[in-house]
Amino acid sequence: MRIRAQPRCAGAVTASTPRFPRTALARGRNMRAVPVSEAPERKDLPLPKDLKALMLVGIFALMAFYALYLTGEIVVPIVIAFLLKLVLQPATETLVGWHVPRFLAALIMVVGLIAVLCSLGFALSGPAASWVSKAPQSFTRLETRLAGFAAIGHDLQRASHDVEKITEDAAGPPAVAVKGPPLSTFLFSGTRALTAGLLTIAVLLFFLLVSGNSFLRRTVEILPTLTDKKQAVDIISEVQRTVSTYLGIVTMMNLAVGLLTGVAAYFCGLSDPILWASVAFLLNYIPFVGPLVCGAILTLAGLLSFDPIWQALLPAGIYLAIHVAEGEIVTPSLLARRLTLNPVLVIISLVFWYWMWGVAGALLAVPMLATLKIVCDRVQPLAAIGHFLGTEAREMQAAPSTLSCERRK
């Protein structure tokens, strides 16, 4: 490797100088060497230039989203099962390494998950039913506490009623109201759909854990070239590693947030601390929106439980402090640069998938966005999309390797 020197520097080393260590290159009295930059040369981000192909991709994306919207009841359990498989796969492989049959290891994982969910539901059913039964009295008390805001709401409601009356007089005969199904029918259908979805998730998760890495092997077998096989292995392995690490760390952090919130609710005198701990644990899976909803719920619970305003707002204030410490300090330090997503796109993804699939879509929004970024980062034609989804800045292109000489002042 030859070393170039700037020609204007007195005593600079010529191009034919043999190799020396960098510290010995400048021996002159008024000379010093500037270390050569080791920054790698940045890669170009190709942009789509074929307008016809871009329009075809857009039409295909619209059709795919429409199909996902129509088949949400089928697709959501499948996506949740695949994500749970990524979370439970390391524990399953650990049991297999202890000479437990894979069939039995998968069964232990699924049964353990169902037992945890059933125990949590049984523990929360009593407190939740108690708060629901107290809802009429609670709303009356809350209306008394918020009398000033209620007066503004009554004024707006009266104005809206006057406008509706004017429009009805101008429109002529009143419209015919169609009576919807009773509440019992709605609750029965919702419970039946939830039970069917949970059963689908459990059965599919069991077979996914039993199959192990069979999907990866089949994908590698059908690809034609060795380069495609290596790229597929790299993408699938990175998706499994990143998403499982993200979900594992987020689950542990949410569990810590839930426990601290329950302890804070207990010491603040708020009844049913286990209920509030579970609410904080579940809602913390939804970035940005979930903590705000949990803070609002704790504020309402405090207003219904305590008379002093400061005591009513104390549980929500402590929860928000716990969430800020977790979301801004602890979790970023644990995740490091494993998952850096644009926060604006995270919010857009939450809104979009909540509109598509409801609460389940909001819970799946971030893992699906992270998966899309990982795939785009490792497929060269999609590298620009992957860079747009992230927050990291592009490295500047390194200058040619030269030896710069400066005169000391």
C-alpha positions as CSV (number, residue, x, y, z in Angstrom):
1,M,0.0,0.0,0.0
2,R,1.5,3.3,-1.2
3,I,1.1,6.5,0.8
4,R,0.5,9.9,-0.9
5,A,1.7,13.1,0.5
6,Q,0.5,16.6,-0.2
7,P,3.1,18.2,-2.5
8,R,3.1,21.6,-0.8
9,C,4.3,20.3,2.5
10,A,8.0,20.6,3.0
11,G,9.7,17.3,3.6
12,A,6.6,15.3,2.6
13,V,7.1,11.6,1.8
14,T,7.0,10.7,-1.9
15,A,4.9,8.1,-3.5
16,S,7.8,5.7,-3.8
17,T,8.5,5.7,-0.1
18,P,8.4,2.2,1.3
19,R,5.9,1.1,4.0
20,F,6.4,2.5,7.5
21,P,4.3,2.7,10.6
22,R,2.1,5.7,10.7
23,T,3.8,7.1,13.8
24,A,7.2,7.1,12.0
25,L,6.0,8.8,8.8
26,A,6.6,12.4,9.9
27,R,10.0,12.8,11.6
28,G,10.5,16.4,10.6
29,R,10.7,19.0,13.4
30,N,7.9,21.1,12.0
31,M,5.8,18.2,10.7
32,R,3.1,16.0,12.1
33,A,0.9,13.3,10.5
34,V,-2.9,13.3,10.6
35,P,-4.4,9.8,11.0
36,V,-6.0,8.4,7.9
37,S,-9.8,8.0,8.2
38,E,-11.0,4.5,8.5
39,A,-14.6,5.3,7.7
40,P,-16.1,2.8,5.2
41,E,-17.3,4.1,1.9
42,R,-21.0,4.6,2.1
43,K,-23.4,2.6,-0.2
44,D,-25.7,4.3,-2.6
45,L,-29.4,4.1,-2.0
46,P,-31.1,3.3,-5.3
47,L,-34.4,5.0,-6.0
48,P,-37.1,3.5,-8.2
49,K,-36.9,5.0,-11.7
50,D,-39.5,2.9,-13.6
51,L,-42.8,4.7,-13.2
52,K,-44.8,1.8,-14.6
53,A,-43.3,-0.7,-12.1
54,L,-43.8,1.8,-9.3
55,M,-47.5,2.2,-10.2
56,L,-47.9,-1.6,-10.3
57,V,-46.4,-1.9,-6.8
58,G,-48.7,0.8,-5.5
59,I,-51.8,-1.0,-7.0
60,F,-50.6,-4.3,-5.5
61,A,-50.1,-2.7,-2.1
62,L,-53.6,-1.2,-2.1
63,M,-55.1,-4.6,-3.1
64,A,-53.1,-6.3,-0.3
65,F,-54.2,-3.8,2.3
66,Y,-57.8,-4.3,1.3
67,A,-57.4,-8.1,1.5
68,L,-55.9,-7.7,5.0
69,Y,-58.8,-5.5,6.0
70,L,-61.4,-8.0,4.9
71,T,-59.5,-11.1,6.3
72,G,-58.5,-9.5,9.6
73,E,-60.2,-12.1,11.8
74,I,-58.1,-14.8,10.1
75,V,-54.8,-12.9,9.6
76,V,-54.5,-11.4,13.1
77,P,-54.3,-14.7,15.0
78,I,-51.8,-16.0,12.4
79,V,-49.5,-12.9,12.9
80,I,-49.8,-13.1,16.7
81,A,-48.9,-16.8,16.6
82,F,-45.8,-16.1,14.5
83,L,-44.7,-13.3,16.9
84,L,-45.3,-15.5,19.9
85,K,-43.2,-18.2,18.2
86,L,-40.3,-15.8,18.0
87,V,-40.6,-15.0,21.7
88,L,-40.9,-18.6,22.9
89,Q,-38.5,-20.2,20.4
90,P,-35.4,-19.6,22.6
91,A,-37.0,-21.2,25.6
92,T,-38.2,-24.2,23.5
93,E,-34.7,-24.7,22.1
94,T,-33.3,-24.6,25.7
95,L,-35.7,-27.4,26.7
96,V,-34.7,-29.4,23.6
97,G,-31.1,-28.9,24.5
98,W,-31.9,-30.5,27.9
99,H,-33.0,-33.6,25.9
100,V,-36.7,-32.9,26.2
101,P,-38.6,-34.0,23.1
102,R,-39.6,-31.1,20.9
103,F,-43.2,-32.1,20.9
104,L,-43.3,-32.1,24.7
105,A,-41.3,-28.8,24.9
106,A,-43.8,-27.1,22.6
107,L,-46.7,-28.4,24.6
108,I,-45.1,-27.1,27.8
109,M,-44.7,-23.6,26.3
110,V,-48.3,-23.4,25.0
111,V,-49.8,-24.8,28.2
112,G,-47.7,-22.5,30.3
113,L,-48.8,-19.5,28.2
114,I,-52.5,-20.5,28.5
115,A,-52.2,-21.0,32.2
116,V,-50.6,-17.5,32.7
117,L,-53.3,-15.9,30.7
118,C,-56.2,-17.7,32.4
119,S,-54.7,-17.0,35.9
120,L,-54.4,-13.3,35.0
121,G,-57.9,-13.2,33.7
122,F,-59.3,-14.9,36.7
123,A,-57.4,-12.6,39.1
124,L,-58.6,-9.4,37.2
125,S,-62.2,-10.5,36.7
126,G,-63.3,-9.6,40.3
127,P,-61.8,-6.1,40.5
128,A,-62.9,-5.2,36.9
129,A,-66.5,-6.4,37.7
130,S,-66.5,-4.3,40.9
131,W,-65.5,-1.1,39.0
132,V,-68.0,-1.8,36.3
133,S,-70.8,-2.3,38.9
134,K,-69.9,1.1,40.5
135,A,-69.9,2.9,37.2
136,P,-73.3,4.8,37.6
137,Q,-72.3,6.2,41.0
138,S,-68.8,6.8,39.8
139,F,-70.0,8.9,36.9
140,T,-72.2,10.9,39.2
141,R,-69.3,11.6,41.5
142,L,-67.0,12.5,38.6
143,E,-69.6,14.9,37.2
144,T,-69.7,16.6,40.6
145,R,-65.9,16.9,40.7
146,L,-65.8,18.3,37.2
147,A,-68.8,20.6,37.5
148,G,-67.0,23.5,35.6
149,F,-66.1,21.3,32.6
150,A,-69.6,19.8,32.7
151,A,-71.2,23.2,32.4
152,I,-69.2,23.8,29.2
153,G,-70.3,20.4,27.9
154,H,-74.0,21.1,28.6
155,D,-73.8,24.4,26.7
156,L,-72.2,22.6,23.7
157,Q,-74.8,19.9,23.9
158,R,-77.7,22.4,24.0
159,A,-76.3,24.3,21.0
160,S,-76.0,21.0,19.1
161,H,-79.6,20.1,20.0
162,D,-80.8,23.5,18.7
163,V,-78.9,23.0,15.4
164,E,-80.4,19.5,15.0
165,K,-83.9,20.9,15.7
166,I,-83.5,23.6,13.1
167,T,-82.3,21.1,10.5
168,E,-85.1,18.7,11.3
169,D,-87.7,21.5,10.8
170,A,-86.1,22.4,7.4
171,A,-85.8,18.8,6.2
172,G,-89.5,17.9,6.7
173,P,-90.6,14.5,8.1
174,P,-88.3,12.8,10.6
175,A,-86.1,10.0,9.5
176,V,-86.8,6.4,10.4
177,A,-84.4,5.1,13.0
178,V,-83.2,1.5,12.6
179,K,-82.9,-0.4,15.9
180,G,-79.7,-2.3,16.2
181,P,-79.1,-5.7,17.8
182,P,-79.3,-5.9,21.7
183,L,-76.2,-5.6,23.8
184,S,-76.4,-9.3,24.8
185,T,-76.1,-10.3,21.2
186,F,-73.1,-8.1,20.7
187,L,-71.3,-9.4,23.8
188,F,-72.0,-13.0,22.8
189,S,-70.6,-12.6,19.3
190,G,-67.6,-10.7,20.7
191,T,-66.8,-13.5,23.2
192,R,-67.3,-16.2,20.6
193,A,-64.9,-14.4,18.2
194,L,-62.3,-13.9,21.0
195,T,-62.5,-17.6,22.0
196,A,-62.1,-18.7,18.4
197,G,-59.1,-16.4,17.9
198,L,-57.4,-17.6,21.1
199,L,-57.9,-21.2,20.1
200,T,-56.5,-20.6,16.6
201,I,-53.4,-18.9,18.1
202,A,-52.8,-21.7,20.6
203,V,-53.1,-24.5,18.0
204,L,-51.0,-22.6,15.4
205,L,-48.3,-21.7,18.0
206,F,-48.0,-25.3,19.0
207,F,-47.3,-26.5,15.5
208,L,-44.9,-23.6,14.8
209,L,-42.9,-24.5,17.9
210,V,-42.9,-28.2,16.9
211,S,-41.7,-27.4,13.3
212,G,-38.7,-25.4,14.5
213,N,-36.8,-23.9,11.6
214,S,-38.5,-25.9,8.9
215,F,-39.8,-22.7,7.2
216,L,-36.2,-21.4,6.9
217,R,-35.0,-24.7,5.5
218,R,-37.8,-24.9,2.9
219,T,-37.2,-21.3,1.9
220,V,-33.5,-22.0,1.4
221,E,-34.2,-25.1,-0.6
222,I,-36.4,-23.5,-3.2
223,L,-34.2,-20.5,-3.9
224,P,-32.1,-21.0,-7.1
225,T,-28.7,-19.4,-6.4
226,L,-26.3,-19.5,-3.5
227,T,-26.4,-15.7,-3.2
228,D,-30.2,-15.8,-2.8
229,K,-29.9,-18.6,-0.2
230,K,-27.4,-16.6,1.9
231,Q,-29.5,-13.4,1.6
232,A,-32.7,-15.3,2.7
233,V,-30.9,-16.9,5.7
234,D,-29.5,-13.5,6.7
235,I,-32.9,-11.8,6.5
236,I,-34.9,-14.5,8.3
237,S,-32.2,-14.9,11.0
238,E,-32.0,-11.1,11.6
239,V,-35.8,-10.8,11.7
240,Q,-36.0,-13.6,14.3
241,R,-33.1,-12.2,16.4
242,T,-34.2,-8.6,16.3
243,V,-38.0,-9.1,16.8
244,S,-37.5,-11.7,19.5
245,T,-35.0,-9.5,21.4
246,Y,-37.3,-6.5,21.0
247,L,-40.3,-8.3,22.3
248,G,-38.4,-10.0,25.1
249,I,-36.9,-6.7,26.4
250,V,-40.2,-4.8,26.0
251,T,-42.0,-7.6,27.9
252,M,-39.6,-7.4,30.8
253,M,-39.7,-3.6,30.9
254,N,-43.6,-3.7,30.7
255,L,-43.6,-6.2,33.6
256,A,-41.3,-3.9,35.6
257,V,-43.5,-0.9,34.8
258,G,-46.7,-2.9,35.8
259,L,-45.1,-4.0,39.1
260,L,-43.9,-0.5,40.0
261,T,-47.3,0.9,39.1
262,G,-49.1,-1.6,41.3
263,V,-46.8,-0.8,44.2
264,A,-47.4,2.9,43.7
265,A,-51.1,2.4,43.6
266,Y,-51.0,0.4,46.8
267,F,-49.0,3.0,48.7
268,C,-51.2,5.8,47.3
269,G,-54.3,4.1,48.8
270,L,-55.8,3.2,45.4
271,S,-57.9,0.0,45.6
272,D,-57.2,-3.0,43.4
273,P,-53.5,-2.4,42.7
274,I,-53.2,-5.7,40.8
275,L,-55.8,-4.3,38.3
276,W,-53.8,-1.1,37.7
277,A,-50.6,-3.1,37.4
278,S,-52.1,-5.3,34.7
279,V,-53.5,-2.2,32.9
280,A,-50.1,-0.5,32.9
281,F,-48.4,-3.8,31.7
282,L,-50.8,-4.3,28.8
283,L,-51.1,-0.6,27.6
284,N,-47.3,-0.1,27.7
285,Y,-47.1,-2.4,24.6
286,I,-48.6,0.4,22.6
287,P,-46.0,3.2,22.1
288,F,-46.9,6.8,22.9
289,V,-50.7,6.2,22.9
290,G,-50.9,3.4,25.5
291,P,-49.1,5.3,28.4
292,L,-51.4,8.3,27.8
293,V,-54.5,6.2,28.0
294,C,-53.2,4.5,31.2
295,G,-52.4,7.9,32.7
296,A,-55.9,9.1,31.9
297,I,-57.4,5.9,33.5
298,L,-55.4,6.3,36.7
299,T,-56.4,10.0,36.8
300,L,-60.1,9.1,36.6
301,A,-59.6,6.3,39.2
302,G,-57.9,8.9,41.5
303,L,-60.7,11.4,41.1
304,L,-63.2,8.8,42.0
305,S,-61.3,7.6,45.0
306,F,-59.8,10.6,46.7
307,D,-61.1,14.1,47.6
308,P,-57.8,16.2,47.5
309,I,-56.8,17.0,44.0
310,W,-53.1,16.3,44.7
311,Q,-53.9,12.9,46.1
312,A,-56.1,12.1,43.1
313,L,-53.4,13.0,40.6
314,L,-50.6,11.3,42.5
315,P,-51.0,7.8,41.1
316,A,-51.0,9.1,37.5
317,G,-48.1,11.3,38.2
318,I,-46.0,8.5,39.6
319,Y,-46.9,6.2,36.7
320,L,-45.9,8.9,34.1
321,A,-42.6,9.3,36.0
322,I,-42.0,5.5,35.9
323,H,-42.9,5.5,32.2
324,V,-40.5,8.4,31.3
325,A,-37.7,6.7,33.1
326,E,-38.4,3.4,31.4
327,G,-39.0,4.8,27.9
328,E,-36.3,7.4,27.8
329,I,-33.4,5.8,29.8
330,V,-33.7,2.1,30.5
331,T,-35.3,0.6,27.4
332,P,-33.1,2.6,24.9
333,S,-30.0,1.6,26.7
334,L,-31.0,-2.1,26.5
335,L,-32.1,-2.0,22.9
336,A,-29.2,0.2,21.9
337,R,-29.3,0.4,18.0
338,R,-31.1,-2.9,17.5
339,L,-34.4,-1.2,16.6
340,T,-34.3,2.5,15.6
341,L,-37.5,3.5,14.0
342,N,-38.8,6.9,13.0
343,P,-41.2,8.0,15.7
344,V,-43.4,9.8,13.3
345,L,-43.8,6.6,11.2
346,V,-44.4,4.7,14.4
347,I,-47.4,7.0,15.2
348,I,-48.7,6.7,11.6
349,S,-48.3,2.9,11.8
350,L,-50.2,2.8,15.1
351,V,-53.1,4.8,13.7
352,F,-53.3,2.8,10.5
353,W,-53.2,-0.6,12.0
354,Y,-55.6,0.3,14.7
355,W,-58.0,1.4,12.0
356,M,-57.4,-1.9,10.2
357,W,-57.5,-4.4,13.0
358,G,-58.4,-2.5,16.2
359,V,-56.4,-3.0,19.4
360,A,-54.6,-6.1,18.0
361,G,-53.4,-4.0,15.1
362,A,-52.0,-1.3,17.5
363,L,-50.2,-4.0,19.4
364,L,-48.7,-5.5,16.2
365,A,-47.8,-2.2,14.5
366,V,-44.3,-1.8,15.9
367,P,-43.1,-5.4,15.3
368,M,-44.4,-5.4,11.7
369,L,-42.8,-2.0,11.0
370,A,-39.5,-3.3,12.5
371,T,-39.7,-6.4,10.3
372,L,-40.3,-4.3,7.2
373,K,-37.2,-2.2,8.0
374,I,-35.0,-5.3,8.5
375,V,-36.1,-6.7,5.1
376,C,-35.6,-3.3,3.3
377,D,-32.2,-2.9,4.9
378,R,-31.0,-6.2,3.4
379,V,-32.5,-6.0,0.0
380,Q,-30.6,-3.5,-2.1
381,P,-33.5,-2.2,-4.3
382,L,-35.4,-1.4,-1.0
383,A,-32.5,0.1,0.9
384,A,-33.8,3.7,0.5
385,I,-37.1,2.6,2.1
386,G,-35.2,1.0,5.0
387,H,-33.2,4.2,5.5
388,F,-36.4,6.3,5.5
389,L,-38.0,4.0,8.2
390,G,-35.0,4.4,10.5
391,T,-33.5,7.3,12.5
392,E,-29.8,6.7,12.0
393,A,-27.9,9.3,9.9
394,R,-26.0,8.2,6.8
395,E,-22.3,8.1,7.1
396,M,-20.5,10.6,4.8
397,Q,-18.3,9.1,2.1
398,A,-14.7,8.7,3.2
399,A,-12.1,10.9,1.5
400,P,-9.3,9.3,-0.5
401,S,-6.5,7.9,1.8
402,T,-4.0,10.6,2.0
403,L,-1.4,11.7,4.5
404,S,-2.0,15.4,5.5
405,C,0.8,17.4,6.7
406,E,0.5,20.6,8.7
407,R,3.0,23.0,10.2
408,R,3.0,23.4,13.9
409,K,2.2,26.8,15.2
